[in-house]
Amino acid sequence: MRVVCTSNLLSKLPRGYRDNGWLSKSGDERDTLVTPGKAYTVYALVVMGSHVHYYICDDGYSEMSSMDFPQEHPAPLFELIDDRVSGWWRVATVVRDNGLETIFAPGLCINQPSFFERVMMSEESEIVNLWRQVKSLIDSEAVV
């Protein structure tokens, strides 16, 4: 699955995205980690109520650094350019305090608690290496 950034202006987001706390921490007017016109591979997709977020390796992504994992970005900032979902994705639902969350992600990410947090913290080189393998497999599917 591939998307292209259509805007990084947070004011372009529907009100529900602006009011749900996702943006309240930043105070920024722009999502500075995505570039309008740039295409990104989607590594996971999360649906919470009527909100959809893509997990992409954004402009801050850098292998061999603490930013070696996909970041969450609101779907309304993107346009879908390749609707083929990854063959590596699985689906899971999680009940949260504010509702049901549906997650489409590589099975490895769904089956291991706090997978991306563990990658982010680089706690275990084994987990980081697994993520890089999964990323490589999904990247190879996304090639047009």
Helices and strands as residue ranges (DSSP letters): E 2-5, G 10-12, H 15-19, E 39-48, E 51-56, E 71-74, G 75-77, E 78-82, E 89-96, E 99-106, H 107-111, H 115-120, H 125-142
